């Protein structure tokens, strides 16, 4: 083939592909995220600082990517940061930050948030202290508060505006939620069977939140399940047992992970029900359990250190390097030299390296049904 013709064909194909990429990148123009500390970008810091000690605003939080604490419960980026980057969106501002720009969305997630309203835990004697009012219902209220501003932004970008359709190019995350609900119940001394009785209420609350958003015009919604909290250094320390039968082949607590799996089973079924009722919506079930388990089963395969149940930033040494009286960020509590070699950052939350792996599995598969990029037309 003539060299000039080859060049011309290559140029045309390149131009067409660039045009497709540019057009597809506009499928999603904003993100709104509800959840807890796994995706919080600063709300907990604003909400909690006036009433209790917080440490996420101290080094070494944020050291890997931002170079300083960013309000995230990690050494760097959290899962939704990687999602935003892939979709060509800016990092989401925290809703409680002063006058956030919501034209490309906003982060409504709060560290410590529950799916069920906080009064449920207080009135039923499941917590011996007053909880911050940051449940899923509260976060939904915040979204409804800023929705007019978000839709005005959509109108300015030429999307058109009416009360429902302005959200048809927004991506919503409803979760991860449930971990704090179950942790409060575990800490109240309940057994595995007792904790499981609360799972349907948690899942129904999440399902109703998704339905509430769909009825307001949401089309693209990601619903993450629970991670294997029985593998977290904090829970392993709190519920340390002399009975080897309480642990699985990885060293994680069987009972705690059994509740997480039950939650995920019911949540996946609830997502299926929502798809049947709202066939126009694109609802993604994002698996938070299997990617973490896969890493823990064979950490070196994924580039992590062999001692995968140990926190990077913590004190106490031992199998988990976690001490409830010496949180990451407190004076004298040091981080490991290479956070990218660790799964757990501070004993509760994940490192940027682990968050990246989960995010990639949600974006492209295999840890999402369907993968996010496929759901939004970017595959």
Order of alpha helices (4+ residues) and beta strands (2+ residues): alpha-beta-alpha-alpha-beta-alpha-alpha-beta-alpha-alpha-beta-alpha-alpha-beta-alpha-alpha-beta-alpha
